[in-house]
Amino acid sequence: MKRTVIAAAIAALQFLTGPVQAQSGDEDRAWVSDEDGKFVYLAFSVPESDDFSIAFACELKSKRTYVVIRETEETSKVGRKFPLTLQVGDVKTTLKAATTFDKTENMLRSIAPINLRNEIFLALNGVDPLVIIRDDTTKSYPLTDIKDRLREFQDGCGKKRRRG
């Protein structure tokens, strides 16, 4: 069930952001949020593409939230489990991540569940970058213009689905 939810969230992310494009450098990326009626996401991605570095995804109404990191074979192997640390300024949280391969989307990714009430979401409104730490690797993501996108994401995660 959990894998189906995660796969559907990633499929929604890719559907909403458009056709596949080659991976770009971070200078082409921006924080984007959207929803498709079933899922909502907040992704650091190339606008109008499915090329994302990191995303927060959740199923509407359920509030189940995940951190999703796009991987390459050079960065991770399927089945690998590892601690994933997110840090913004002095706020730090460590999650349990696992690497999977989505055959439908032909994508290697690492996924970690995160509570929507985690203090890291409050820290994302600050001026410090989001830093991802795992193994001996540290990756930094600017939080420029994230405030409105973050609010949209959080509102979407807490929103009840409309019937009809």
Secondary structure, 3 states (H helix, E strand, C coil): CHHHHHHHHHHHHHHHHCCCCCCCCHHHCEEEEEECCCEEEEEEECCCCCCEEEEEEEECCCCCEEEEEECCCCCCCCCCEEEEEEEECCEEEEEEEEEEEECCCCEEEEEEEECCCCHHHHHCCCCCCEEEEECCEEEEECCCCCHHHHHHHHHHHHCCCCCC
